[in-house]
Amino acid sequence: MKRIFTKFSVLTFLCLLFINAASAQNITVKGTITDGQDKTTIPAVSVVVKGTTIGTQTDANGKYAISVPANGTLVFTYIGYNTQEIPVNNQTTVNVILASSSQQLEQVVVVGYGTQRKVDVTGSVASLKGTEISKQASTNPVSALQGKVAGVSITNTGTPGAAPQIRIRGLGTIFGNQAPLYVVDGVWYSDINFLNPGDIENMSVLKDASAQSIYGIRAANGVVLITTKKGKLGAATTINYDAYAGFQSVTNQVKMANATEYATLTNELYTYNGQPALFSDPSSLGAGTDWYKQILQNAFVMNHNISITGGSEKSTYNVSLGYLDQDGIIKTNNYKRYTARVSNDIQVFKALKIGYNVTGVASKSRDVPQTIFHEIYSASPTVPVFNADGSYGDPRLQNLGDGAKINPQASIDFFNQRSQDYRATGNIYAELKFAKHFTFKTSIGGEFGQAESRKYAPVYAATSSQRSDVSTLDLKRVETRNWIVENTLTYQNTFNEDHSLTVLLGQSAQSNKSYTINASAQNVPFNSDADLYLRLGDAATRNVLDQGSLIKFASYFGRVNYGFKNKYLLNASIRADGASQFFGSETWGYFPSVGAGWVVTNEDFMKNQTVFSSLKIRGSWGKVGNASVPVNPSQSLIAQTADLIAFYNNNPNTGASGNTLIPPVIVWEKGIGSNIGFEAAFIKNKLTIEGDYYSRKTSRAIFGLPVLGSLGTVDNQILGNQADLQNRGVELSANWSDVTGGGLTYSIGGNISYNQNKVLSVLSGKTPIYAGSTGLTNGYVANRTMEGSPIGEFFGYKTIGIFQNAADIANSPTQSGALPGGFKYADTNGDGQINSQDRVALGNPNPKYTYGINTSFSYKNFDLALDFQGVAGVDVYNSNLAYRFGNENFTKDFVDNRWHGEGTSNTYPSVNIGSSANSAPNSFYVSSGSYFRVRNAQLGYTLPKSILAKWKIQKIRFYANAQNAINLFGYKGFSPEVGPIPVDNSEKIKERPTNYLNAGLDANVYPLYATYNFGVNLTF
């Protein structure tokens, strides 16, 4: 019996061993992964064996093959889609359909130093796919965010090659750079002008302090994370070619007075001021010169991108080239950009992966005068472009005043400025997985940049005012040398299927170095652009000014993510940053954050409900810092300028003066923010809704308070930690996605955000800080910043009508300079006289509401995308109207509505609008800046695969696109989208910070234009 039992035990053991060996045997699983909406295959989907580091990616056709245990589980992950886990169960073919939705909780999103399922994110993070970015006709990828992401405000300048202005949840700083931090494949940048939109795979916007704080010193203005496209493991070589060509045309152009109307109003002004008429017979002048038609053009734009991607079992590659040729709407303006990018990832062995990516960009532009738009606006239509003998029309020959002394054609003909920009960026990394749950990653990256401008003013005589007896050559060069080294260690594990834990520890070191040199010389002869050298000028006139900066950063950071049963989430992080620019004061800053989330639909009591497909509630708090302030703000800098000259014994001696007064100590600007939000899905995830309430306080904001000029500073201000600012708001996004029984795939989404900007406290107390002189005459300023009000609010007199006659003036409160046809101001304090004490708040240049509506439709081989975008609750100050020094032109609106005699108008003043009393900041110049536009409309058609098969082409898609074609607004200027005033390139690369106390003043705005183009997407 014992022997029988022993034999039976051995036999049983062998059988069990055989069964276990059979079950542990690997099999090869193949399949195709497709999009659940448009049924197209998805390349670069991550396919991983659960609980291991074994994985692969789908190829260009969405196919994969992987060796996996017969009883294993495959995990399919791709940014923007639901993660799926599928047991193999001895299947050799596993096809997967991934559900895509920008708001679904299972979506994978990019966060600081990694990715997370959206369900695990406790902060406010918005994500945009690269396909959405590349659909836009924008030359800068930031512009594609306009109307797409709640809480993000974009203002486009229009100048070719210029970066748009982006604000995330309002204005958070005054003196520093308002731009967010851009992190491209782990490397930090101040702008992404070097990046080709076609190279972007995904863009994430970190909006609240909890999500941002892992980036500490640079996160106060928000963080934009960008992942670029990479190759695919095991994929055959794929070639993609994308191109479009079209033109840009000015829309909503302001109509100006023609020659007859201009002469009539000029005579009226002279008569009004007791002078004889200037023009003898205005009616004989006809239409005259249309300066907008003369100077502006339909601007050609062309863009080409080609990429080559692929990979083997161990490595992937991506090579792309791009070329952009964009004319400006000024006839002589042009911008060209050349981009090249190479990326390569290599799986050295199962646990070690290395890679690199390098981007190079070269751009060049032919610039135009920074004041050209105001010149066109002001120029007299009675002046011909050229006389019969070919000479330039001269305003002085008509005895026109200083305001209309310019012939705009001569301005651009004799303006010779060229700009060039070269940048090389990228990084190299290594990633090591060990001890099953640990990943160590090291990365070294940076940028090498050089921006140059060369301006040559020749000896010329175009008109009486536009002439020069000496030539001048100005050169400027800005060199950028930045590097960043980061090391992170990540531990990730799941315990008993209930507890998930991810711990991140990191160290970072950075160096930002810049060097600027300005040089000039006079009497440089001109033979050709290639012969312009300073040494050819007069030695006595040669001048060189250089300056530089070097900032070092050292950082240590950590983050813990914990989840319990996929119901309760906790996120905590802290970063410690040291910056050399704050030496001698508060060198180190510490930025903690905490966030919590509750996935309500994973609770047992929610199992049988049918209302929510998913519901998550989250809240967070955190601190962030702002290092985007001038270098060494705690040190007083000395300037030597040409006007600081003293003569001793008849010999000139160059003097010096302090730039700005500073207090003994300047410390960090800090942002302290809290956020409460929810994410919900309904009707089987067809409808998704996300909402947030946030409060963000900027503590110890750095900016300058005005001081007496007698103190001897150049800027007449004292720099320091002067104020506390606050932004509070609400954001709401919703999206509906579905497929009809007839095969129509569609998506309709919208977002709206509300933001209130307010100054909580300022060292000046209730004493206002006045600013905003752009386009204002007579020494006036139009912006005011004070406690309890928004930054840079408009401030001035409230108009209550127009004085009709002398009796009207006599029966009104005493008002200096009052004349019939002049503004009648409200006596707000009731003292019987009009003076500075009667000024009141007139408007807010900070938008309260931003919104967007985004739709997409796909039926058979046709696709249609319609995007709408708008802004509300914002005001614009039209400085153009009173920006007058003598006989500038008038708008047709002013011609038709002006006061020109008793009873003719009670809203518009007389032609004497440029007088001291009428040009004072008042409510007449303040208008609503609200607008609604069709941001983008694109119709595409993809050729059937049956046609392409015989050509061995994977895809050909043709499309027509219109951007900003329809714009609706009540503002009577060119565009209510008033951002930074366009400047020439020598100013664009300046280091002085923008002063956001001057906001919303329209004095020289680049006209709004629409873009129309036709394009093709081609895949081999």
ABEGO torsion letter per residue (X at the ends): XAAAAAAAAAAAAAAAAAAAAAAABBBBBBEBBBBAAAGBBBBGBBBBBBGBABBBBBBAAGBBBBBBBAABBBBBBBBGBBBBBBBAGGBABBBBBBBBBAABAABBBBBBGEBBBAAABABBBBBBBAAAAAABABABAAAAABGABBGBBBBBAGBBGBBBBBBBGEBABAABBABBBBBBGGBBBABAAABBAAABABBBBBABAAAAAAAEAAAAAEBBBBBBBBBBBGBBBBBBBBBBBBBBBBBGBBBBBBAAAAAAAAAAAAAAAGBBBABABAAAAEAEBBAAAAABBBBBBBBBBBBBBEEBAABBBBBBBBBBBBBBABAABBBBBBBBBBBBBBBABAABBBBBBBBBBBBBBBBBBAAAAAAAAABBAABBABBAAGBBBBAAAAGBBAAAABBAAAAAAABBBBBBBBBBBEBBBBBBBBGGABBBBBBBBEBBBBBBBBBBBBBBBABAABBBABBBBBBBBBBBBBBBBBBBBBBBBBBGGABBBBBBBBBBBBBBBBBBBBBBBBGBBBABAAABBAAABBAAABBBBBBBBBBBBBBBBBBBBBBBGGABBBBBBBBBBBBAAABGBBABBBBBBBBBBBBAAABAAAAABAABABBBBBBBBBBBBBABBBBGAABBBBBBBAABBBBBGGBBBBBBBBABBBBABBBBBBBBBBBBBBBBBBGGGABBBBBBBBBBBBBGBBBBBBBBAAAGBAAGBBBEBABBBBBBBBBBBBBBBBBBAAGBBBBBBBBBBBBBBBBABBAAEABBBBBGABGBBGGBBABBBBBGBBBGBBBEBBBAEBBABAAAAAABBBBBGBBBGBBBBBBAAGAGBBBAAABBBAEBABBABBBBBBBBBBBEABBBBBBBBBBBGBBBBBAAAABBAEGBBBBAAAAAABBAEBGABAABBBAAAABAAAABBBAAABBBABBBBBABBBBBBBBBAAAAAAAGBABBBBBBBBBGABBBBABABABABBBBBBBBAAAAABABBBBAABBGBBAABBBBBBBBBBBBBBBX
